[in-house]
Amino acid sequence: MFTIEHEFDATVVTLVGDTAATEDVTITIFDDGARVEQLDPRTGKVQVLMLTTSQLRDLHAALDLPEGSYARVEKD
């Protein structure tokens, strides 16, 4: 299950944990990238990962490719 919220400067997608042992993941998407956050239950702190728009495009492409090493080429 997931939720989508549109805010003034970002879109927030929350991926709800499948079990009580899995914490929710929140992805805040801005014009220039995205912030991925998840609570670490061992420390009680939120872990944050920042992705650029280029990294997001790479991730999107990787979802449909087999194992290997790839370089994405930008088209003008």
Secondary structure, DSSP 8 states (H G I E B T S, - for coil): -EEEEE-SS-EEEEE--SSTTS--EEEEEETTEEEEEEEETTTTEEEEEEEEHHHHHHHHHHTTS-SS--------
